Amino acid sequence: MIPLLLVLLLILILFGAGFAVEVLWYVALAVLVLWLLGFLVRGGGAAGGRARWYRW
């Protein structure tokens, strides 16, 4: 009975980790798209077209 519970626990852990990794890929892709949009929208302008659009 204990080995069966351990295997089920391992399956749940691996399933959760796989789901979390896939969600993190989507979050990273969304951040990249937002960064690129910010760069394109505010990229041109003063200082010879090399304006700083970020504040850090």
C-alpha positions as CSV (number, residue, x, y, z in Angstrom):
1,M,0.0,0.0,0.0
2,I,2.8,2.5,0.8
3,P,4.6,2.0,-2.5
4,L,1.4,2.7,-4.4
5,L,0.9,5.9,-2.4
6,L,4.5,6.9,-3.1
7,V,4.1,6.3,-6.8
8,L,0.9,8.3,-6.8
9,L,2.6,11.1,-4.9
10,L,5.5,11.1,-7.4
11,I,3.0,11.3,-10.3
12,L,1.3,14.3,-8.7
13,I,4.5,16.1,-8.1
14,L,5.8,15.5,-11.6
15,F,2.4,16.6,-13.1
16,G,2.4,19.8,-11.0
17,A,6.0,20.6,-11.9
18,G,5.2,20.1,-15.6
19,F,2.2,22.3,-15.4
20,A,4.1,25.0,-13.5
21,V,7.0,24.9,-16.1
22,E,4.5,25.3,-19.0
23,V,2.8,28.2,-17.2
24,L,6.2,29.8,-16.7
25,W,6.9,29.6,-20.4
26,Y,3.6,31.4,-21.2
27,V,4.5,34.1,-18.5
28,A,7.9,34.5,-20.0
29,L,6.5,34.9,-23.5
30,A,3.9,37.5,-22.3
31,V,6.7,39.5,-20.6
32,L,8.8,39.4,-23.8
33,V,5.9,40.6,-25.9
34,L,5.2,43.5,-23.5
35,W,8.9,44.4,-23.4
36,L,9.1,44.4,-27.2
37,L,5.9,46.5,-27.4
38,G,7.3,49.0,-25.0
39,F,10.5,49.2,-26.9
40,L,8.7,49.7,-30.2
41,V,6.2,52.3,-28.9
42,R,8.7,54.4,-27.0
43,G,12.0,53.5,-28.8
44,G,12.3,56.5,-31.1
45,G,12.5,60.1,-30.2
46,A,15.1,62.3,-28.4
47,A,18.8,61.7,-28.2
48,G,19.2,60.6,-31.8
49,G,16.5,58.0,-31.7
50,R,18.0,56.2,-28.7
51,A,15.7,57.3,-26.0
52,R,15.6,55.4,-22.7
53,W,12.1,54.0,-22.3
54,Y,12.7,52.2,-19.1
55,R,13.2,53.7,-15.7
56,W,15.6,51.3,-14.0
